[in-house]
């Protein structure tokens, strides 16, 4: 798959994932909502690290400037 997540998008995803993990482990969010936030954080972290977002691919969105120039 082609990379479709740009550097700014990547940084935002990783920061949001970190915030969600901190909220869960500090006890601010617990229970089902906490587990849901952990799953969302994992998805954001994985898509941020690998720079590939399946939803972006389905919707035709590309925030990676290097990949846009090649097409």
Biopython code that builds the backbone (N, CA, C, O; Angstrom):
import numpy as np
from Bio.PDB.StructureBuilder import StructureBuilder

atoms = [
    (1, "UNK", "N", (0.834, -1.184, 0.000)),
    (1, "UNK", "CA", (0.000, 0.000, 0.000)),
    (1, "UNK", "C", (0.877, 1.246, 0.000)),
    (1, "UNK", "O", (1.976, 1.252, 0.555)),
    (2, "UNK", "N", (0.377, 2.287, -0.626)),
    (2, "UNK", "CA", (1.080, 3.557, -0.669)),
    (2, "UNK", "C", (0.867, 4.309, 0.634)),
    (2, "UNK", "O", (-0.195, 4.228, 1.251)),
    (3, "UNK", "N", (1.887, 5.036, 1.037)),
    (3, "UNK", "CA", (1.757, 5.876, 2.229)),
    (3, "UNK", "C", (0.802, 7.017, 1.908)),
    (3, "UNK", "O", (0.925, 7.667, 0.870)),
    (4, "UNK", "N", (-0.144, 7.254, 2.800)),
    (4, "UNK", "CA", (-1.109, 8.328, 2.565)),
    (4, "UNK", "C", (-1.303, 9.228, 3.784)),
    (4, "UNK", "O", (-2.272, 9.984, 3.848)),
    (5, "UNK", "N", (-0.390, 9.152, 4.747)),
    (5, "UNK", "CA", (-0.463, 9.985, 5.948)),
    (5, "UNK", "C", (0.782, 10.873, 5.974)),
    (5, "UNK", "O", (1.904, 10.372, 6.038)),
    (6, "UNK", "N", (0.581, 12.189, 5.923)),
    (6, "UNK", "CA", (1.682, 13.142, 5.925)),
    (6, "UNK", "C", (2.286, 13.320, 7.312)),
    (6, "UNK", "O", (1.804, 12.756, 8.294)),
    (7, "UNK", "N", (3.340, 14.108, 7.370)),
    (7, "UNK", "CA", (4.082, 14.293, 8.621)),
    (7, "UNK", "C", (3.248, 14.999, 9.697)),
    (7, "UNK", "O", (3.285, 14.597, 10.860)),
    (8, "UNK", "N", (2.501, 16.038, 9.328)),
    (8, "UNK", "CA", (1.673, 16.734, 10.311)),
    (8, "UNK", "C", (0.571, 15.821, 10.815)),
    (8, "UNK", "O", (0.315, 15.749, 12.017)),
    (9, "UNK", "N", (-0.074, 15.130, 9.904)),
    (9, "UNK", "CA", (-1.129, 14.178, 10.251)),
    (9, "UNK", "C", (-0.563, 13.089, 11.156)),
    (9, "UNK", "O", (-1.204, 12.683, 12.125)),
    (10, "UNK", "N", (0.618, 12.628, 10.842)),
    (10, "UNK", "CA", (1.282, 11.585, 11.631)),
    (10, "UNK", "C", (1.535, 12.068, 13.058)),
    (10, "UNK", "O", (1.246, 11.353, 14.018)),
    (11, "UNK", "N", (2.073, 13.278, 13.196)),
    (11, "UNK", "CA", (2.369, 13.826, 14.519)),
    (11, "UNK", "C", (1.099, 14.002, 15.341)),
    (11, "UNK", "O", (1.078, 13.694, 16.533)),
    (12, "UNK", "N", (0.046, 14.496, 14.710)),
    (12, "UNK", "CA", (-1.225, 14.693, 15.416)),
    (12, "UNK", "C", (-1.774, 13.356, 15.896)),
    (12, "UNK", "O", (-2.247, 13.253, 17.028)),
    (13, "UNK", "N", (-1.718, 12.338, 15.051)),
    (13, "UNK", "CA", (-2.212, 11.020, 15.438)),
    (13, "UNK", "C", (-1.452, 10.464, 16.638)),
    (13, "UNK", "O", (-2.061, 9.922, 17.561)),
    (14, "UNK", "N", (-0.131, 10.595, 16.632)),
    (14, "UNK", "CA", (0.685, 10.057, 17.720)),
    (14, "UNK", "C", (0.440, 10.822, 19.015)),
    (14, "UNK", "O", (0.375, 10.216, 20.085)),
    (15, "UNK", "N", (0.304, 12.139, 18.935)),
    (15, "UNK", "CA", (0.041, 12.948, 20.134)),
    (15, "UNK", "C", (-1.331, 12.606, 20.711)),
    (15, "UNK", "O", (-1.468, 12.453, 21.925)),
    (16, "UNK", "N", (-2.343, 12.487, 19.860)),
    (16, "UNK", "CA", (-3.683, 12.133, 20.347)),
    (16, "UNK", "C", (-3.669, 10.744, 20.982)),
    (16, "UNK", "O", (-4.299, 10.527, 22.017)),
    (17, "UNK", "N", (-2.955, 9.807, 20.364)),
    (17, "UNK", "CA", (-2.858, 8.456, 20.933)),
    (17, "UNK", "C", (-2.218, 8.509, 22.321)),
    (17, "UNK", "O", (-2.680, 7.839, 23.244)),
    (18, "UNK", "N", (-1.168, 9.295, 22.466)),
    (18, "UNK", "CA", (-0.499, 9.423, 23.763)),
    (18, "UNK", "C", (-1.434, 10.026, 24.805)),
    (18, "UNK", "O", (-1.462, 9.575, 25.950)),
    (19, "UNK", "N", (-2.193, 11.035, 24.417)),
    (19, "UNK", "CA", (-3.142, 11.668, 25.345)),
    (19, "UNK", "C", (-4.206, 10.661, 25.784)),
    (19, "UNK", "O", (-4.552, 10.602, 26.964)),
    (20, "UNK", "N", (-4.725, 9.871, 24.846)),
    (20, "UNK", "CA", (-5.751, 8.885, 25.194)),
    (20, "UNK", "C", (-5.209, 7.820, 26.144)),
    (20, "UNK", "O", (-5.901, 7.400, 27.070)),
    (21, "UNK", "N", (-3.982, 7.389, 25.915)),
    (21, "UNK", "CA", (-3.366, 6.390, 26.806)),
    (21, "UNK", "C", (-3.169, 6.984, 28.200)),
    (21, "UNK", "O", (-3.427, 6.319, 29.204)),
    (22, "UNK", "N", (-2.715, 8.223, 28.260)),
    (22, "UNK", "CA", (-2.521, 8.881, 29.560)),
    (22, "UNK", "C", (-3.861, 9.018, 30.293)),
    (22, "UNK", "O", (-3.929, 8.786, 31.500)),
    (23, "UNK", "N", (-4.919, 9.392, 29.576)),
    (23, "UNK", "CA", (-6.239, 9.505, 30.205)),
    (23, "UNK", "C", (-6.689, 8.172, 30.789)),
    (23, "UNK", "O", (-7.269, 8.125, 31.874)),
    (24, "UNK", "N", (-6.421, 7.090, 30.065)),
    (24, "UNK", "CA", (-6.845, 5.779, 30.549)),
    (24, "UNK", "C", (-6.042, 5.362, 31.785)),
    (24, "UNK", "O", (-6.615, 4.969, 32.801)),
    (25, "UNK", "N", (-4.715, 5.450, 31.689)),
    (25, "UNK", "CA", (-3.891, 4.960, 32.790)),
    (25, "UNK", "C", (-3.877, 5.881, 34.003)),
    (25, "UNK", "O", (-3.468, 5.457, 35.084)),
    (26, "UNK", "N", (-4.308, 7.118, 33.854)),
    (26, "UNK", "CA", (-4.421, 7.997, 35.013)),
    (26, "UNK", "C", (-5.774, 7.835, 35.708)),
    (26, "UNK", "O", (-6.003, 8.412, 36.771)),
    (27, "UNK", "N", (-6.663, 7.053, 35.107)),
    (27, "UNK", "CA", (-7.952, 6.779, 35.725)),
    (27, "UNK", "C", (-9.031, 7.793, 35.406)),
    (27, "UNK", "O", (-10.118, 7.731, 35.981)),
    (28, "UNK", "N", (-8.761, 8.718, 34.510)),
    (28, "UNK", "CA", (-9.769, 9.711, 34.141)),
    (28, "UNK", "C", (-10.910, 9.040, 33.386)),
    (28, "UNK", "O", (-12.079, 9.352, 33.609)),
    (29, "UNK", "N", (-10.563, 8.115, 32.491)),
    (29, "UNK", "CA", (-11.566, 7.385, 31.712)),
    (29, "UNK", "C", (-11.404, 5.899, 32.044)),
    (29, "UNK", "O", (-10.313, 5.343, 31.919)),
    (30, "UNK", "N", (-12.499, 5.264, 32.466)),
    (30, "UNK", "CA", (-12.429, 3.857, 32.852)),
    (30, "UNK", "C", (-13.555, 3.070, 32.190)),
    (30, "UNK", "O", (-14.391, 3.631, 31.482)),
    (31, "UNK", "N", (-13.559, 1.788, 32.430)),
    (31, "UNK", "CA", (-14.639, 0.931, 31.946)),
    (31, "UNK", "C", (-14.633, 0.762, 30.439)),
    (31, "UNK", "O", (-13.580, 0.742, 29.801)),
    (32, "UNK", "N", (-15.829, 0.641, 29.884)),
    (32, "UNK", "CA", (-15.987, 0.417, 28.447)),
    (32, "UNK", "C", (-15.458, 1.602, 27.643)),
    (32, "UNK", "O", (-14.822, 1.415, 26.606)),
    (33, "UNK", "N", (-15.713, 2.801, 28.111)),
    (33, "UNK", "CA", (-15.216, 3.983, 27.412)),
    (33, "UNK", "C", (-13.689, 3.994, 27.392)),
    (33, "UNK", "O", (-13.076, 4.365, 26.391)),
    (34, "UNK", "N", (-13.090, 3.592, 28.489)),
    (34, "UNK", "CA", (-11.633, 3.536, 28.564)),
    (34, "UNK", "C", (-11.044, 2.521, 27.606)),
    (34, "UNK", "O", (-10.044, 2.791, 26.941)),
    (35, "UNK", "N", (-11.665, 1.353, 27.538)),
    (35, "UNK", "CA", (-11.180, 0.323, 26.613)),
    (35, "UNK", "C", (-11.353, 0.773, 25.167)),
    (35, "UNK", "O", (-10.498, 0.510, 24.321)),
    (36, "UNK", "N", (-12.457, 1.450, 24.888)),
    (36, "UNK", "CA", (-12.690, 1.965, 23.544)),
    (36, "UNK", "C", (-11.619, 2.990, 23.181)),
    (36, "UNK", "O", (-11.095, 2.979, 22.067)),
    (37, "UNK", "N", (-11.298, 3.870, 24.120)),
    (37, "UNK", "CA", (-10.259, 4.863, 23.870)),
    (37, "UNK", "C", (-8.899, 4.214, 23.663)),
    (37, "UNK", "O", (-8.104, 4.698, 22.858)),
    (38, "UNK", "N", (-8.616, 3.126, 24.374)),
    (38, "UNK", "CA", (-7.354, 2.413, 24.169)),
    (38, "UNK", "C", (-7.287, 1.805, 22.770)),
    (38, "UNK", "O", (-6.231, 1.821, 22.136)),
    (39, "UNK", "N", (-8.384, 1.279, 22.295)),
    (39, "UNK", "CA", (-8.422, 0.716, 20.943)),
    (39, "UNK", "C", (-8.224, 1.820, 19.911)),
    (39, "UNK", "O", (-7.472, 1.647, 18.951)),
    (40, "UNK", "N", (-8.893, 2.950, 20.104)),
    (40, "UNK", "CA", (-8.727, 4.088, 19.192)),
    (40, "UNK", "C", (-7.280, 4.574, 19.227)),
    (40, "UNK", "O", (-6.708, 4.891, 18.185)),
    (41, "UNK", "N", (-6.685, 4.634, 20.419)),
    (41, "UNK", "CA", (-5.290, 5.056, 20.547)),
    (41, "UNK", "C", (-4.363, 4.098, 19.805)),
    (41, "UNK", "O", (-3.422, 4.537, 19.143)),
    (42, "UNK", "N", (-4.619, 2.799, 19.908)),
    (42, "UNK", "CA", (-3.790, 1.816, 19.207)),
    (42, "UNK", "C", (-3.894, 1.995, 17.697)),
    (42, "UNK", "O", (-2.888, 1.925, 16.991)),
    (43, "UNK", "N", (-5.096, 2.222, 17.206)),
    (43, "UNK", "CA", (-5.291, 2.434, 15.764)),
    (43, "UNK", "C", (-4.568, 3.698, 15.313)),
    (43, "UNK", "O", (-3.886, 3.691, 14.288)),
    (44, "UNK", "N", (-4.711, 4.779, 16.071)),
    (44, "UNK", "CA", (-4.030, 6.028, 15.719)),
    (44, "UNK", "C", (-2.511, 5.857, 15.730)),
    (44, "UNK", "O", (-1.819, 6.369, 14.850)),
    (45, "UNK", "N", (-2.001, 5.142, 16.722)),
    (45, "UNK", "CA", (-0.562, 4.933, 16.821)),
    (45, "UNK", "C", (-0.043, 4.095, 15.660)),
    (45, "UNK", "O", (0.985, 4.421, 15.067)),
    (46, "UNK", "N", (-0.741, 3.031, 15.337)),
    (46, "UNK", "CA", (-0.311, 2.164, 14.237)),
    (46, "UNK", "C", (-0.353, 2.906, 12.906)),
    (46, "UNK", "O", (0.595, 2.830, 12.125)),
    (47, "UNK", "N", (-1.441, 3.621, 12.643)),
    (47, "UNK", "CA", (-1.540, 4.359, 11.377)),
    (47, "UNK", "C", (-0.518, 5.490, 11.327)),
    (47, "UNK", "O", (-0.023, 5.834, 10.254)),
    (48, "UNK", "N", (-0.205, 6.064, 12.474)),
    (48, "UNK", "CA", (0.808, 7.117, 12.513)),
    (48, "UNK", "C", (2.212, 6.579, 12.284)),
    (48, "UNK", "O", (3.012, 7.201, 11.586)),
    (49, "UNK", "N", (2.510, 5.438, 12.865)),
    (49, "UNK", "CA", (3.847, 4.863, 12.711)),
    (49, "UNK", "C", (4.096, 4.327, 11.310)),
    (49, "UNK", "O", (5.176, 4.523, 10.753)),
    (50, "UNK", "N", (3.109, 3.657, 10.740)),
    (50, "UNK", "CA", (3.283, 3.061, 9.418)),
    (50, "UNK", "C", (2.890, 3.994, 8.276)),
    (50, "UNK", "O", (3.148, 3.695, 7.110)),
    (51, "UNK", "N", (2.264, 5.126, 8.612)),
    (51, "UNK", "CA", (1.864, 6.159, 7.649)),
    (51, "UNK", "C", (0.896, 5.649, 6.584)),
    (51, "UNK", "O", (0.870, 6.151, 5.460)),
    (52, "UNK", "N", (0.108, 4.656, 6.951)),
    (52, "UNK", "CA", (-0.907, 4.115, 6.044)),
    (52, "UNK", "C", (-2.236, 4.074, 6.797)),
    (52, "UNK", "O", (-2.333, 3.478, 7.870)),
    (53, "UNK", "N", (-3.251, 4.710, 6.230)),
    (53, "UNK", "CA", (-4.571, 4.728, 6.839)),
    (53, "UNK", "C", (-5.563, 4.095, 5.864)),
    (53, "UNK", "O", (-5.754, 4.590, 4.754)),
    (54, "UNK", "N", (-6.179, 3.020, 6.279)),
    (54, "UNK", "CA", (-7.141, 2.322, 5.431)),
    (54, "UNK", "C", (-8.358, 3.169, 5.095)),
    (54, "UNK", "O", (-8.865, 3.117, 3.975)),
    (55, "UNK", "N", (-8.824, 3.945, 6.056)),
    (55, "UNK", "CA", (-9.977, 4.816, 5.807)),
    (55, "UNK", "C", (-9.634, 5.885, 4.777)),
    (55, "UNK", "O", (-10.451, 6.201, 3.912)),
    (56, "UNK", "N", (-8.434, 6.438, 4.865)),
    (56, "UNK", "CA", (-7.999, 7.415, 3.870)),
    (56, "UNK", "C", (-7.967, 6.775, 2.481)),
    (56, "UNK", "O", (-8.371, 7.395, 1.498)),
    (57, "UNK", "N", (-7.490, 5.545, 2.405)),
    (57, "UNK", "CA", (-7.423, 4.850, 1.110)),
    (57, "UNK", "C", (-8.829, 4.662, 0.533)),
    (57, "UNK", "O", (-9.038, 4.855, -0.664)),
    (58, "UNK", "N", (-9.783, 4.289, 1.374)),
    (58, "UNK", "CA", (-11.153, 4.106, 0.904)),
    (58, "UNK", "C", (-11.782, 5.410, 0.428)),
    (58, "UNK", "O", (-12.538, 5.425, -0.544)),
    (59, "UNK", "N", (-11.468, 6.496, 1.112)),
    (59, "UNK", "CA", (-12.053, 7.789, 0.786)),
    (59, "UNK", "C", (-11.244, 8.566, -0.251)),
    (59, "UNK", "O", (-11.686, 9.618, -0.713)),
    (60, "UNK", "N", (-10.071, 8.065, -0.620)),
    (60, "UNK", "CA", (-9.236, 8.744, -1.604)),
    (60, "UNK", "C", (-8.506, 9.961, -1.059)),
    (60, "UNK", "O", (-8.148, 10.862, -1.817)),
    (61, "UNK", "N", (-8.284, 9.995, 0.247)),
    (61, "UNK", "CA", (-7.597, 11.119, 0.881)),
    (61, "UNK", "C", (-6.113, 10.793, 0.966)),
    (61, "UNK", "O", (-5.729, 9.657, 1.243)),
    (62, "UNK", "N", (-5.283, 11.807, 0.724)),
    (62, "UNK", "CA", (-3.843, 11.628, 0.817)),
    (62, "UNK", "C", (-3.240, 12.902, 1.387)),
    (62, "UNK", "O", (-3.296, 13.951, 0.745)),
    (63, "UNK", "N", (-2.660, 12.830, 2.593)),
    (63, "UNK", "CA", (-2.045, 13.998, 3.205)),
    (63, "UNK", "C", (-0.531, 13.953, 3.097)),
    (63, "UNK", "O", (0.154, 14.802, 3.667)),
    (64, "UNK", "N", (-0.006, 12.986, 2.383)),
    (64, "UNK", "CA", (1.434, 12.832, 2.210)),
    (64, "UNK", "C", (1.855, 13.541, 0.918)),
    (64, "UNK", "O", (1.546, 13.057, -0.171)),
    (65, "UNK", "N", (2.553, 14.675, 1.016)),
    (65, "UNK", "CA", (2.882, 15.442, -0.185)),
    (65, "UNK", "C", (3.792, 14.694, -1.159)),
    (65, "UNK", "O", (3.667, 14.883, -2.369)),
    (66, "UNK", "N", (4.690, 13.864, -0.676)),
    (66, "UNK", "CA", (5.587, 13.122, -1.560)),
    (66, "UNK", "C", (4.820, 12.139, -2.436)),
    (66, "UNK", "O", (5.149, 11.972, -3.611)),
    (67, "UNK", "N", (3.817, 11.496, -1.886)),
    (67, "UNK", "CA", (3.029, 10.532, -2.645)),
    (67, "UNK", "C", (2.120, 11.225, -3.634)),
    (67, "UNK", "O", (1.837, 10.662, -4.691)),
    (68, "UNK", "N", (1.646, 12.434, -3.334)),
    (68, "UNK", "CA", (0.772, 13.154, -4.250)),
    (68, "UNK", "C", (1.515, 13.561, -5.517)),
    (68, "UNK", "O", (0.934, 13.547, -6.602)),
    (69, "UNK", "N", (2.792, 13.924, -5.397)),
    (69, "UNK", "CA", (3.572, 14.352, -6.543)),
    (69, "UNK", "C", (3.850, 13.207, -7.513)),
    (69, "UNK", "O", (3.939, 13.426, -8.721)),
    (70, "UNK", "N", (3.987, 11.992, -6.994)),
    (70, "UNK", "CA", (4.304, 10.834, -7.824)),
    (70, "UNK", "C", (3.128, 10.373, -8.666)),
    (70, "UNK", "O", (3.321, 9.740, -9.703)),
    (71, "UNK", "N", (1.927, 10.678, -8.239)),
    (71, "UNK", "CA", (0.742, 10.170, -8.940)),
    (71, "UNK", "C", (0.434, 10.951, -10.173)),
    (71, "UNK", "O", (-0.532, 10.647, -10.871)),
]
sb = StructureBuilder()
sb.init_structure("model")
sb.init_model(0)
sb.init_chain("A")
sb.init_seg("    ")
for serial, (resi, resn, name, xyz) in enumerate(atoms, 1):
    if name == "N":
        sb.init_residue(resn, " ", resi, " ")
    sb.init_atom(name, np.array(xyz, "f"), 0.0, 1.0, " ", f" {name:<3s}", serial, name[0])
structure = sb.get_structure()
